[in-house]
Amino acid sequence: MKAKIRKIVTVVEETLSEAGRDVSPPTRRAAAIAVIANPFAGRYQEDLTDLINVGEELGGLLAERAVKALGIEGGKIESYGKAAAVGANGELEHAAAILHPKLGAPFRKVLGKGAALIPSSKKRGGPGVALDIPLGHKDAAFVRSHFDGMEVRVVDAPAADEIVVAVAVTDSGRPLPRVGGLKVSEIKGEDGLR
C-alpha cells in the first residue's frame, strides 16, 4: 500500500428513536476513517498522482470496513459519502486528489453498484476537526429521504502533515423521512438521478 496509515477508526451509529417515536427498524450508518501521512505537506507539488493512487487504495479498504461494521452485504447499502481533512501544512487540492479521480470506483465495487455521484466534502483543520460526510442514495440522487450527513472526528488528527480520509455508508435513509421526493421503491438506477 502506498498510503502511510497511522490509524483507522470505524464508527457505527444506530438511531432507535426520533422525536419521541420509535424508529423500526433502526437507521444505521457507519464510517471508516484513515489517518495518513501527507507526502506533500509544506510544499507545492504539481503532480498529485501519488495522492490520486492513495485514493484508489483507500476507496476499497475503507468501504470494506464500513460495510463490515454494519454487518450487511455491500449490495444492501443504500447511501454513501466521502470526506477528507488536510492538516495545516496541506492543501485542499490534496484532499481533492484523494477523493475525486479514483476513490469512487473501488468504493462502488464493494457495494456492487452506485450509479449516483458520491457526495463529498473537504476542509483544512487541526486535530479533532469535525468531518461532515454528506450522504446521498447510491443509485438515485433524487431520493430526498437519503439526503443526510454523518459527523465524525479523530481526536488526534490530522496533524499538520496528515490527512484524514473518511467514507460513510447507510442501510437506510433518515429516520422518519417526510419531505416527499422520489421513493426508494421508484428508483430505476439508470442515470444516477432517478
N, C-alpha and C positions, 0 to 999 in steps of 0.2 A: 504494500500500500504506500502511495506517495504521501498521503496526509500523515503528519506527525500529530497523533491524537494524544492529548494529555488525559482526557477523561470522557466518558459517555454517561449521560444521565437519561433515565427514562421516567416519564411521569404519566400516571393514569388518573383520569378524573371521571367520576361517576355521579350523575345527578339523579337523586331519588325523589326529590320533591321540588316544586317551584311554585311560588305564590300560594303556599298552603295546600297545594294539590299534589297528589301522588303522580309521579312520572313512571308509567308502566308500559313497556319495560323501561328501565332507566336509560338515559342517554349516556353514552360513554365515548370518551376521546382519549387519545394517547399521543404523547410527543416523545421523540427520541432526539437527543441533543448531543452534539460532539463539540468539544473544545479542542481546537487545533492551533498549531503554530502558524503564524502568518509569515511566509518566506520573504515577503516584500515589505514588511513593516519598516517604516522610517526612510523609505527610498522610493523614487519613481521607477516603475518598470513598465516599459511599453508593451511587451509581450506577456500576457497573463495566461498563457496556455497551461502552465503548471496548476494554477488555481482552477481553471476550467476542468482539467482532468481530475482534480481532487473532488470537484462537484459530482462528477460521474461516479466516483468510488463511493462517496457518501450517500448519494441518492439511493442506491440499493441497500447499503448497510443500515442506514437509519430507517428506511421504510420497513425492512425486515424486522428490526427491533420494535418499532411502533406497532406493527400488525401483531407480532407475537405478544406484546404486552396486553392487547385486547383479547387475545385468545381465540381469534376467529381466522378464517381463511381470508387471504388478500382480496378475493372476489367479493366478499361481503362488506368491504369498506365502502362507505357512502361518500364521505367528504375528505378533502385533503388540503394541505397548505404547506408553505415553507417560509423560513425567515433566517436572517443572519445579522449578527452584530460584530463589527470590527472594533478592536481596541483603539486607543488614542493615536497610535502610530500607523494605523491602517487607513485606507481609502474606502469610500462607499463602493468604488469600482471593484475592489477586491471581493466584497460580498456579492456584487452582481456577477462577477466571473464564476463564482461557485454556484450560485442559484440558477442562472439562466441558460447558458448554452447546452449543458449536458446532464444536469441533475435529474431532469424530468423523465427521460426515457427509462432509466433503471428503476425509478420510483414507480412509474406506471407498470413496468414489467412485474413487480412484486404484487401489484393489485390486479393484474390480468387485464386491465383496461384503464381508461382515463382520457376520455375524448375532450374534456374541458381544459382550459388553461389552468395551471396550478397557481392559485393566488399566492402572492409573496410580499414580503416587506424586508427592508434593510435599514440599518442605522449604525451610528457610531456611539460607543458608550464604554463605561468602565465596569469593573467587577460588580455583578449583581444587577446590571441593567435589564429591565423587562423587555422581553421579546414578545410582541403581539403577533401571533401567527394567524393570518387571515385564513378562513376556511370557506370552501365552496364545494358544491356537489361535483364529484369527479367526472361525471358524464354529461351533465347539463347545467350550464351556468345560470339558467333562468329559474332554477328551483330555489325560491326565496327562503323556504324553511331551513335551508342549509347555509345561508349567509351567516357566518358566525366567526368566532375567533377564540384562540386559546392563548392565555398569557403564561409564559414560562420564564425562568431565570436560573442562572447558576451563580451562587453567591460569590465565588472567587474568580469569575471570568466574565468578559475577556480581560486579560492583562493587556498592556499596551501593545504587545507584539503577538496577540492571539486573535482568533476569530471564533465566534460561537455560531454553529450552524444547526438548525432545527427543522424537523418535519413533523407534521401532525396529521392524524387520521381519526375518523369517527365511524361509529357503527350506525349513526342516525343523524337527524338534524337537531335543531334547537329543541329544548323541552317546550311542550305546549305551543307549537307554532300556530299562528292565526292571522297572518298578513297576506294571505292569498298567493297567487302566482302558480306556476307550473307545479303539479304534484309529482311525486316520485313515480306513481303508477302511470303517469302520462309521458314519461321520458322515452324518446326514440333513440337518443345516444348516438346520432349520426354526425352532427356538426359541432358538438361540444356546447351548443347553446340550448337546444330543446331535446 
